[in-house]
Amino acid sequence: MATRMKEKAAYRRENADRRPRAIARYVRISSRKVKIVIDLIRGKSCKEAEAILQFTPKAASEPVLKLLRSAEANAENNLNMNPDELYVAEVYANQGPTLRRYMPRARGRATRIRKRTSHITLILDRKDEANN
């Protein structure tokens, strides 16, 4: 039996990060390709980041745009924040599990094909004079 369970739970609740966030897990695109797109929007306001993602001709821009809109909706509905005064505070992509498939090759051999996935996390924060 764990000791001080109530105190530990209260401490976790007090120190929980209250910034709006959205996490997309198991996205079927390599994290290396996603990092190219998320570097474009880091530190930008939500409206500016949305405009950048809409006109970026990369496959990763579509799931990142969907994630940005989800984080904005979380901020508005769950935390009662105004989406106009939010900016992209943190965004990162980690490697997810790799799906392994096999492709037949010459002379009865087979080659492994790795279909990579990624976990993308986007955290918004409110713009203050100190953050500008």
Disulfide bonds with the S-S distance in Angstrom:
none
